Amino acid sequence: MFGFGSSWSDGIGIERTYLDQIDRTRLEIAYRSRGGQLILVEEFAFEMLSSRRGIWPALGFVALTAVAAAHDQFQAPLAGPAKKPNIVFFLTDDQDVQLDSVSYQPLLKKYLIDEGLKYEHHFCTVALCCPSRVNLWTGKAAHNTNVTDVNPPHGGYPKFISQGLNDKYLPVWLQNAEYDAYYTGKLFNSHNVDNYATPFPAGFTGSDFLLDPYTYRYLNSTWQRNQDPPISYEGQYTTDVIATKALGFLNEAAESDKPFFLAIAPVAPHSNVEFNGNNLSDAGSLLRVTPPIAAERHKHLFKDVKVPRTPNFNPDSPSGVSWIRELPQQNQSQLDYNDEFYRSRLRALQAVDELIETVVNTLEERGILDNTYIIYTADNGYHIGQHRLPPGKECGYEEDVNVPLVVRGPGIPRNRTVDQVTSHTDLVPTIFKLLGLDPHEDFDGVSIPLTHADLEADVSTRHEHITLEYWGFALAEGQYGFDGSSGGDRSSSFRWNNTYKAVRVVSEKYNLYYSVWCSNEHELYDLSVDPYQLHNLYTTADAPLTNTDIRLNSTISGFPIEKVASRLDALLLVLKSCRGITCIKPWDVLHPAGNVRKLNDALESEYDEFYEEAQRKVEFSRCETGYILDAEGPQEALVYRDGLRWSEWT
C-alpha cells in the first residue's frame, strides 16, 4: 500500500506530496493545486501516467490510479517506513551471450528478464576472471588497478592486496554506507587455503568463499566462512552448496534492521579444473581442465544440442591476426568434443537457474522482494570453436567480452531490452546510484540507465565506447591444444603474446571493433556488415590480404577505412591509459573545446590532418605478461587546437 506525506494544500500555488520512497526509485509524483482541482504531474515522462492526468475527487483515488497505470510498465517501489533498498548480485563464471546460454535458463527469464531490463551490449573489459572481477568490484579499469592476471606476480588475490585495494572496493564502501554486506562463492583467483587470512577480505558482514586449489572442483570444493578455517565439501555439488550458504545469509540479512547487499558467485559454467599447488602458475604439467560437471539431476538434458554453427564457427578460411590466424581447422573429433563441452556448460547452468528461483521466492516470502534490486551478470564470456579456437576465453572477440546483464527491482521497467553500451566498470557507480551515494571521482565508469527517463535521456548523452584490454596468455581448455593435439604435453594449450588493447564502438550508426596487439598487428571489424568478425579491414604492407574480394573498395558508413581507423586509434590511445572522467569522456581529451563527443563528430574533414598525419599512434615496444608501462608505447594523445591547422601550432 502506498502512503502519502502529511502536508499538501488545495489552495492556489504549487504544493508537493510524495509517495513513500518514490524519490528513491526515481519516480517522483507531484500534485499541483490549481483552483482547488488536483492535477497529477509526473516528473519523468511516463506515457502511461501522462495519459491519466485529469481532475480527481479524492487524493486516495489519485494514488490508486497512478499505481495502477504504472504497474504494467515498471516495478513500483515499496511503501511504509523509508528503508534503503537491498541488492542481490549474481555473478556467474565464464558465461557467454553469443553462444546463447541464456536461452537455456527458463527461470532466469521468468524471474529476472521478464521482470526487468536486459542489456544487449554489456561488456566485460578484460576477458579473464580475476582482473575482470577486480574491475567490477572497484569501478576501475584494469590498467588502473594493475591486477591483470589470475596468478601472481601480475594478478590474483595477492596482487589485489599488494595494490592496496582491500579497503578500496565495494563491500568496504557498502559498510561505510551502513549496509550489511554478504558474499558467497568465488571472490578472486589465487585466494587459497594458505593466504585466505593474510589478510582476510575486508568489508563483509558475512562471507563464505571458495578457495583455490579447489575453487573449480565441482565435486570437491573447499570453503572458508568468515574468519574460520577452511572446510572441505568433497562429494557435494558446488552449486548446491552455494545455494545453502546463500539462503543462510539471505535469512540472516532479512532479520537485520539494516539494508543488505548479497553477492552470490557460483563457478558455473566454468570448466572443472584440477591443479597442483595453490595457483595456476604452480601447476606445471599437472594442470587438468575438463568440461564443467552438472548436478546428477541435470545430466540427461540437452542430448542433441550443439554449439551454434555461426559463420565464424570453425571457418574454412583463417581469421584474425597473430597466433589466432595460424590455428588449424578443427577435425570432426574436435567438433564432437566441442558440442559435448557446450552441453556440459548448459547443464551446469541449470543449478544456477534453480538458485535464482529459490532466492527470488525467499525474498518474496520474506516480504522484501519489492524493495530489492537483483543484478545478474558474468565475469567474462566464452568461445567454443569460433575462429577455430578450442574452448576458452581471453580474446577480444564478442564471444569473450559480451556478457549477460539483467537488472530487476523497484522502479525498473519490466521486460525491456536496452541497446545502450554498458560495461563492468559501470556497475559499482550504478550500485552507488541505487543507494543514493555520490560516485567517487576516480571511478572509471558511470551508472547505467535504469528507468524510462534514463533510457530516453541516454540515447543522446551516453558514451558509445568500451575499452578492452588484456595481457599475457591464452589457454585452450579441455582435451585439445591449439594445434589440435590431444592429451600429454600441456604446452600446446598455452599461447603467449596474447597482449592487446581494443575499443568497441556501438551506436545507431557504427558497430566497430578496433585492436592493436603487442606485435603491433591491427584488427578492424565493421560488425554492422561482418557481425562474426571474420574480415579484418585493417591492412598494411606486412599484413597480406585474405578475402580480398570482400575488402577491396570497402568503406565504413561511407567513410574511407583509413579515415575511420585513424580516429579509432586516437580514441584507443586515450582510453588505454585513461583515468576517471577521461575514461567516460575521452573525446574531451582530444577536443577540449567540447565540440566532439562521438566518433561521427570526429570524422569531420577539418580534423583529417590532425588524426591521419599528426596524432601519435597506439603501439607496443614489446610483449609483456602484465601491465608494464614502458612496454605500452605512447601514453598521451596530442590535443586539437580549435581553429588552427596543425602546421600552424606545431
C-alpha positions in Angstrom: 0.0 0.0 0.0 1.3 3.4 -0.9 1.2 6.2 1.6 1.4 9.9 1.3 3.2 12.7 3.1 1.2 14.6 5.6 1.5 18.1 4.0 -0.5 19.3 1.0 -2.8 22.1 0.1 -5.7 22.7 -2.2 -5.1 26.5 -2.3 -3.7 28.5 -5.2 0.0 27.8 -5.9 2.2 24.7 -6.0 2.5 22.2 -3.2 4.1 18.7 -3.3 3.5 15.5 -1.5 5.5 12.3 -2.3 4.6 8.7 -2.4 6.8 7.0 0.3 10.2 6.1 -1.1 9.2 7.1 -4.7 12.1 9.6 -4.8 14.5 6.7 -4.0 13.4 4.9 -7.1 13.4 7.9 -9.3 9.6 8.2 -9.7 8.6 11.4 -8.1 4.9 12.3 -8.4 3.9 15.8 -7.6 0.5 17.3 -7.1 -0.3 20.7 -8.4 -3.2 22.6 -7.0 -4.9 24.8 -9.5 -8.1 26.4 -8.4 -8.8 23.6 -5.9 -8.5 20.9 -8.5 -5.7 18.4 -8.2 -3.8 17.5 -11.3 -1.3 14.6 -11.5 2.1 15.7 -12.8 4.9 13.1 -13.1 8.5 14.4 -13.0 9.5 11.9 -15.6 7.6 11.5 -18.9 6.0 8.1 -18.4 3.3 8.0 -21.1 1.1 5.7 -19.0 1.0 8.3 -16.3 0.7 11.3 -18.6 -2.4 9.8 -20.1 -4.0 9.8 -16.7 -3.8 13.5 -16.0 -7.1 15.0 -15.0 -9.4 16.1 -12.2 -9.8 13.6 -9.3 -12.3 13.9 -6.5 -10.0 12.5 -3.8 -6.3 12.2 -3.1 -6.6 8.5 -2.4 -8.1 7.8 -5.8 -5.2 9.7 -7.4 -2.7 7.4 -5.7 -4.6 4.3 -6.7 -4.9 5.4 -10.3 -1.2 6.3 -10.6 -0.1 3.0 -9.3 -2.5 1.0 -11.5 -1.4 2.9 -14.6 2.3 2.3 -14.0 2.1 -1.2 -12.8 2.5 -3.0 -16.1 5.4 -0.8 -17.2 7.7 -0.7 -14.1 8.0 -2.3 -10.7 6.5 0.0 -8.2 8.6 0.9 -5.1 7.6 -0.1 -1.6 5.5 2.0 0.8 6.0 2.1 4.5 8.9 3.3 6.5 11.7 4.7 4.4 14.3 1.9 4.1 17.1 1.8 1.6 16.8 -0.9 -1.0 18.6 -4.3 -0.8 20.7 -5.7 -3.6 21.3 -9.3 -4.6 24.1 -9.7 -7.1 24.5 -13.0 -9.1 27.9 -13.4 -10.7 28.5 -16.5 -12.8 31.8 -17.6 -14.2 32.7 -17.6 -17.9 29.0 -17.3 -19.1 28.5 -16.3 -22.8 25.9 -14.3 -24.6 26.9 -15.0 -28.1 26.6 -18.8 -27.7 23.1 -18.4 -26.4 23.4 -19.9 -23.0 20.8 -17.6 -21.5 18.2 -19.2 -23.8 18.6 -22.4 -21.8 17.8 -20.7 -18.5 14.0 -20.5 -18.3 14.0 -19.4 -14.6 16.4 -16.6 -15.4 13.9 -15.5 -18.0 10.9 -15.9 -15.8 12.2 -14.2 -12.7 14.6 -11.6 -14.0 14.5 -10.9 -17.7 10.7 -10.8 -17.9 10.6 -8.7 -14.8 13.4 -6.3 -15.6 15.9 -4.9 -18.1 18.2 -7.0 -20.3 21.3 -5.1 -21.6 22.2 -6.3 -25.0 25.5 -4.5 -25.3 27.1 -5.2 -21.9 30.8 -5.9 -21.9 33.5 -7.1 -19.5 36.7 -5.1 -20.1 39.1 -7.9 -19.5 38.2 -11.4 -20.7 39.7 -13.2 -17.7 38.3 -14.0 -14.3 40.3 -12.2 -11.7 41.1 -8.9 -13.5 37.5 -8.7 -14.6 36.2 -9.2 -11.0 38.6 -6.6 -9.6 37.5 -4.2 -12.3 33.8 -4.9 -11.5 34.1 -4.5 -7.7 36.3 -1.4 -7.8 34.8 0.5 -10.7 38.3 1.0 -12.1 39.9 -0.2 -15.4 42.5 -3.0 -15.2 45.3 -0.6 -16.2 44.4 1.4 -13.1 44.1 -1.5 -10.6 47.1 -3.2 -12.2 45.5 -6.6 -11.4 45.8 -8.1 -14.9 46.2 -11.9 -14.4 44.8 -14.8 -12.4 48.2 -15.5 -10.8 51.0 -13.6 -9.1 53.0 -11.6 -9.9 50.6 -9.7 -12.1 47.2 -10.9 -10.7 45.2 -12.9 -8.2 44.3 -12.2 -4.6 47.9 -11.4 -3.6 48.1 -8.7 -6.3 44.7 -7.3 -5.2 46.2 -7.0 -1.6 49.6 -5.6 -2.6 47.9 -2.9 -4.8 46.1 -1.6 -1.7 42.6 -2.5 -2.9 41.4 -4.4 0.1 39.9 -1.1 1.5 39.0 0.4 -1.8 36.3 -1.8 -3.2 32.5 -2.2 -3.0 32.0 -4.1 0.3 34.0 -1.6 2.3 32.0 1.3 0.8 28.8 -0.5 1.5 29.6 -0.9 5.2 30.6 2.7 5.3 27.1 3.4 4.0 25.6 1.3 6.9 24.8 -1.7 4.7 25.3 -5.3 5.7 27.5 -6.9 3.0 27.5 -10.7 2.4 29.4 -12.8 -0.2 29.4 -16.5 -1.0 31.2 -18.2 -3.8 34.3 -17.3 -5.8 35.8 -14.0 -5.0 39.2 -13.9 -6.8 41.7 -16.4 -8.2 44.7 -17.3 -6.1 42.6 -16.8 -3.0 43.7 -20.0 -1.5 43.9 -22.3 1.5 47.2 -20.7 2.6 46.7 -17.0 2.1 43.0 -16.6 2.9 43.8 -14.9 6.2 46.7 -12.7 5.1 44.7 -10.6 5.3 41.0 -11.6 5.2 39.0 -9.8 2.5 37.7 -6.6 4.1 34.2 -5.2 4.3 32.0 -8.3 4.8 29.3 -8.8 7.5 29.4 -12.4 6.5 31.4 -14.4 3.9 31.8 -17.9 2.7 34.5 -18.1 0.0 35.6 -20.8 -2.4 39.3 -21.3 -2.1 42.0 -22.5 -4.5 43.2 -25.1 -5.4 39.6 -26.4 -5.1 37.6 -23.5 -6.5 36.8 -25.2 -9.8 36.2 -28.7 -8.5 32.5 -29.2 -8.8 32.5 -32.2 -6.5 35.4 -31.4 -4.2 35.2 -27.7 -3.3 36.7 -26.1 -0.2 35.0 -23.2 1.6 36.1 -20.7 4.2 33.5 -18.9 6.3 34.0 -15.6 7.9 37.3 -16.0 9.8 37.0 -19.7 10.4 39.4 -22.4 9.0 38.6 -23.8 5.5 36.3 -26.8 5.3 36.2 -29.4 2.5 32.9 -30.3 0.9 34.2 -33.3 -1.0 31.4 -35.3 -2.6 28.9 -32.4 -2.6 27.8 -30.5 -5.7 29.3 -27.0 -5.5 26.3 -25.0 -6.8 24.0 -26.8 -4.3 26.5 -25.9 -1.5 26.4 -22.3 -2.5 22.6 -22.3 -2.6 22.5 -23.4 1.0 25.0 -20.8 2.0 23.3 -18.0 0.1 19.9 -18.8 1.7 21.6 -18.8 5.1 23.0 -15.3 4.5 19.7 -14.1 3.0 17.7 -15.1 6.0 20.3 -13.6 8.3 20.2 -10.3 6.4 16.4 -10.3 6.4 16.4 -10.4 10.2 18.5 -7.2 10.4 17.2 -3.7 10.6 19.9 -2.7 8.1 19.6 -2.9 4.3 21.9 -5.5 2.8 24.0 -6.5 -0.2 24.4 -10.2 -1.0 26.7 -11.4 -3.8 26.2 -15.0 -5.0 29.1 -16.2 -7.2 28.9 -19.8 -8.4 31.7 -21.2 -10.6 29.3 -22.5 -13.2 29.6 -22.7 -16.1 33.5 -22.5 -15.8 35.4 -25.7 -16.7 36.3 -28.2 -14.0 39.9 -27.5 -13.1 42.4 -29.5 -11.1 45.9 -28.3 -10.5 48.8 -28.9 -8.2 49.7 -26.1 -5.9 47.7 -23.1 -4.8 48.0 -21.0 -8.0 47.7 -22.0 -11.7 51.2 -20.8 -12.1 52.3 -23.5 -9.8 50.6 -26.2 -11.8 53.1 -27.1 -14.5 52.2 -30.3 -16.3 49.7 -31.3 -13.6 47.0 -28.8 -14.8 43.9 -30.7 -15.8 41.0 -28.9 -17.4 37.8 -30.8 -18.3 34.2 -29.8 -19.1 32.1 -28.5 -16.2 30.2 -31.1 -14.3 26.4 -31.0 -14.0 24.3 -32.0 -10.9 23.2 -35.6 -11.2 19.6 -34.4 -11.8 20.6 -32.5 -14.9 23.0 -34.8 -16.7 20.3 -36.2 -19.0 19.5 -32.8 -20.5 20.3 -31.3 -23.9 21.5 -34.5 -25.6 21.0 -33.2 -29.1 22.1 -29.6 -28.6 25.2 -28.4 -30.5 27.3 -25.2 -30.5 25.6 -22.7 -32.8 27.0 -23.1 -36.3 27.6 -19.4 -36.9 29.8 -18.4 -39.8 32.8 -17.9 -37.5 32.5 -21.4 -36.1 35.5 -23.4 -37.4 35.6 -21.3 -40.6 37.2 -22.6 -43.8 39.5 -19.6 -44.0 41.6 -18.4 -41.1 40.7 -15.1 -39.4 42.2 -12.6 -37.0 45.9 -11.8 -36.6 48.9 -13.1 -34.6 48.6 -16.7 -33.3 44.9 -16.9 -34.0 45.5 -16.6 -37.7 47.7 -19.7 -37.5 45.1 -22.0 -36.0 44.3 -25.2 -38.0 40.8 -26.0 -38.9 39.3 -28.4 -36.4 38.5 -32.0 -37.3 35.3 -33.9 -36.6 36.6 -35.4 -33.3 37.3 -31.9 -32.0 33.9 -30.7 -33.2 32.1 -33.5 -31.4 34.1 -32.7 -28.3 33.2 -29.1 -28.6 29.5 -30.0 -28.7 29.7 -32.1 -25.6 31.6 -29.4 -23.9 28.9 -26.9 -24.8 26.2 -29.3 -23.5 28.1 -29.6 -20.2 28.1 -25.9 -19.8 24.3 -25.7 -20.3 23.7 -28.5 -17.8 25.9 -26.8 -15.2 23.9 -23.7 -15.5 20.6 -25.4 -14.6 21.5 -25.5 -10.8 22.2 -21.8 -11.1 18.8 -21.3 -12.7 17.2 -23.1 -9.8 19.2 -21.0 -7.4 17.7 -17.8 -9.0 14.2 -19.2 -8.4 15.0 -20.1 -4.8 16.4 -16.7 -4.0 13.5 -14.8 -5.6 10.9 -16.9 -3.8 12.7 -16.4 -0.5 12.8 -12.7 -1.0 9.1 -12.8 -1.7 8.3 -14.9 1.4 10.3 -12.5 3.5 8.3 -9.6 2.1 11.3 -7.8 0.8 11.3 -8.7 -2.9 9.7 -5.4 -3.9 12.5 -3.5 -2.1 15.3 -5.5 -3.6 17.3 -5.0 -6.8 18.6 -8.2 -8.4 21.5 -8.0 -10.8 22.7 -10.9 -12.9 25.9 -11.0 -14.9 29.1 -12.9 -15.6 32.8 -12.1 -15.1 33.6 -12.7 -18.8 32.3 -14.6 -21.8 33.5 -17.7 -23.6 34.2 -19.2 -27.0 33.9 -22.8 -28.3 35.1 -23.3 -31.9 34.7 -19.7 -33.1 37.7 -18.6 -35.2 38.9 -22.2 -34.9 39.6 -21.7 -31.2 39.3 -24.5 -28.7 37.1 -23.9 -25.6 38.3 -20.9 -23.7 38.3 -17.1 -23.3 41.0 -14.3 -23.2 40.3 -12.9 -26.7 38.7 -9.6 -27.6 36.0 -11.1 -29.8 32.3 -10.7 -29.0 32.1 -14.3 -27.6 34.6 -13.5 -24.9 33.6 -9.9 -24.0 29.9 -9.6 -24.5 28.3 -10.9 -21.2 24.8 -11.1 -19.8 23.5 -8.3 -17.7 19.9 -8.3 -16.3 18.5 -5.9 -13.6 15.1 -6.0 -11.9 13.9 -4.1 -8.9 11.8 -1.1 -7.7 11.2 1.4 -10.5 12.9 -0.8 -13.1 10.8 -1.2 -16.4 9.7 -4.8 -17.0 10.6 -7.0 -19.9 12.6 -4.4 -21.9 15.8 -4.7 -23.8 18.4 -2.0 -23.5 20.6 -1.0 -26.5 22.9 1.4 -24.8 26.6 0.4 -24.2 27.5 -0.6 -20.7 30.4 -2.4 -19.0 31.5 -3.9 -15.7 33.3 -0.7 -14.9 29.8 0.9 -14.7 28.4 -1.5 -12.1 29.8 0.0 -8.9 28.7 3.5 -10.0 25.3 2.0 -10.7 25.0 0.5 -7.2 26.1 3.8 -5.7 23.3 5.5 -7.7 20.7 2.9 -6.5 21.8 3.5 -2.9 21.8 7.3 -3.2 25.6 7.6 -2.8 27.7 10.1 -4.6 30.1 8.4 -7.1 33.8 8.6 -6.5 35.8 11.0 -8.7 38.2 8.2 -9.6 35.6 5.8 -10.9 36.4 4.9 -14.5 32.7 4.2 -15.3 29.3 5.8 -15.0 26.0 4.4 -13.8 23.9 2.6 -16.4 20.4 3.7 -17.4 17.8 2.1 -15.2 14.5 3.9 -15.6 12.3 5.0 -18.5 13.7 8.5 -18.1 17.3 7.3 -18.0 16.8 5.2 -21.1 15.3 8.1 -23.1 18.0 10.6 -22.0 20.9 8.2 -22.5 20.1 7.7 -26.2 21.7 11.1 -26.9 24.0 11.6 -23.9 25.6 8.2 -23.1 29.0 7.4 -24.5 29.3 4.8 -27.3 32.7 3.2 -26.5 34.0 0.3 -24.4 37.7 -0.2 -23.6 39.0 -3.7 -23.8 42.5 -4.8 -22.7 44.4 -8.0 -22.0 47.9 -9.1 -21.1 49.7 -12.5 -21.2 48.5 -15.9 -22.1 45.5 -17.7 -23.8 44.5 -21.1 -22.6 42.9 -23.9 -24.6 40.6 -25.6 -22.1 39.7 -29.2 -22.4 41.2 -32.2 -24.3 42.7 -30.4 -27.3 45.5 -27.9 -27.6 45.7 -25.0 -30.0 47.5 -27.2 -32.5 44.8 -29.9 -32.4 46.9 -32.3 -30.4 45.2 -34.3 -27.6 46.5 -35.2 -24.2 50.0 -35.4 -23.0 52.1 -32.2 -23.2 50.1 -29.2 -21.9 52.4 -26.7 -23.7 50.2 -26.8 -26.8 47.3 -25.5 -24.6 49.1 -22.1 -24.0 49.7 -19.3 -26.3 51.7 -16.3 -25.2 52.0 -12.8 -26.6 48.2 -12.5 -26.3 48.5 -8.9 -25.1 46.3 -6.4 -26.9 44.3 -3.1 -26.5 41.0 -2.7 -28.2 38.0 -0.5 -28.4 34.4 -1.2 -29.3 32.1 1.5 -30.6 28.4 0.7 -30.7 25.8 3.2 -31.8 22.9 3.6 -34.2 25.4 4.4 -37.0 28.5 2.4 -36.0 29.3 -1.0 -34.8 33.1 -1.3 -34.8 35.9 -3.3 -33.1 39.5 -2.0 -33.4 42.5 -3.6 -31.7 46.3 -3.2 -31.5 48.3 -6.3 -30.5 51.7 -6.2 -28.7 53.1 -7.5 -32.0 51.7 -4.2 -33.4 49.3 -6.1 -35.7 45.9 -4.5 -36.0 42.3 -5.6 -36.4 39.3 -3.6 -37.6 35.9 -5.1 -38.0 32.6 -3.5 -39.0 30.1 -5.6 -37.2 27.2 -4.0 -38.9 28.1 -6.0 -42.1 30.5 -8.5 -40.5 28.9 -9.5 -37.2 31.1 -12.5 -36.8 34.4 -10.6 -37.1 35.8 -12.6 -40.0 37.0 -9.9 -42.3 39.8 -7.7 -41.0 39.5 -4.3 -42.8 42.9 -3.1 -41.5 45.7 -3.9 -43.9 49.4 -2.9 -44.1 52.3 -3.8 -46.3 53.3 -6.6 -43.9 49.8 -8.0 -43.4 48.8 -9.9 -46.5 45.2 -9.6 -47.6 42.8 -12.5 -47.5 39.2 -12.4 -48.7 40.4 -9.6 -50.8 37.2 -9.6 -52.9 35.3 -8.6 -49.8 37.6 -5.9 -48.6 38.5 -4.1 -51.9 36.9 -0.7 -52.1 35.3 -1.2 -48.7 34.1 1.8 -46.7 32.6 2.2 -43.2 29.4 4.2 -43.2 30.6 5.8 -46.4 34.0 6.9 -45.0 37.3 5.5 -46.2 38.6 2.8 -43.9 41.8 4.7 -43.2 39.9 7.7 -42.0 37.8 5.8 -39.6 40.9 3.8 -38.4 42.8 7.0 -37.6 40.0 8.2 -35.3 39.7 4.8 -33.6 43.4 4.7 -33.0 43.4 8.1 -31.3 40.4 7.1 -29.2 42.2 4.0 -28.1 45.3 6.0 -27.3 43.3 8.0 -24.8 41.4 5.0 -23.4 44.3 2.6 -22.9 45.7 4.9 -20.1 42.6 6.8 -19.1 41.6 7.6 -15.5 38.3 8.8 -14.1 36.3 11.1 -16.3 38.7 10.7 -19.3 37.6 7.0 -19.5 34.0 8.2 -19.8 34.6 11.3 -22.0 37.7 10.5 -24.0 36.9 12.8 -26.9 37.2 15.8 -24.5 40.8 14.9 -24.1 41.3 15.2 -27.9 39.0 18.1 -28.3 38.9 20.2 -25.1 36.5 22.7 -26.8 33.8 20.1 -26.3 32.5 20.1 -29.8 33.5 16.4 -30.5 31.6 13.9 -28.3 31.3 10.9 -30.5 33.0 9.2 -33.4 30.8 10.7 -36.0 31.8 14.2 -34.8 35.5 13.3 -35.1 35.0 12.2 -38.8 34.5 15.8 -39.9 37.0 16.6 -42.7 38.5 19.5 -40.8 40.2 17.0 -38.5 41.8 14.8 -41.2 45.3 16.2 -40.9 45.2 16.1 -37.1 44.2 12.4 -36.9 45.8 11.0 -40.0 49.2 12.8 -40.0 49.9 14.4 -36.7 48.4 12.3 -33.9 50.5 9.7 -32.1 49.7 6.1 -32.8 49.0 3.2 -30.4 51.9 0.8 -30.3 53.8 -1.6 -28.1 57.6 -1.7 -27.6 57.4 -5.4 -26.7 55.0 -8.1 -25.4 54.7 -8.5 -21.7 52.6 -10.7 -19.4 51.4 -7.8 -17.3 50.9 -4.1 -17.3 54.5 -2.8 -17.6 54.3 0.8 -18.5 57.4 1.2 -20.6 56.2 -1.6 -22.9 52.9 0.1 -23.5 54.1 2.8 -26.0 52.8 6.4 -26.1 50.6 7.3 -23.1 49.4 10.7 -24.0 47.5 11.9 -27.1 48.0 15.2 -28.8 45.3 17.8 -28.4 43.4 19.5 -31.2 43.6 23.3 -31.1 40.4 24.5 -32.5 40.6 26.9 -35.5 44.3 26.3 -36.2 45.8 24.0 -38.7 48.3 21.5 -37.2 51.2 23.0 -39.2 50.4 26.5 -37.6 50.9 25.4 -34.0 53.5 22.6 -34.0 
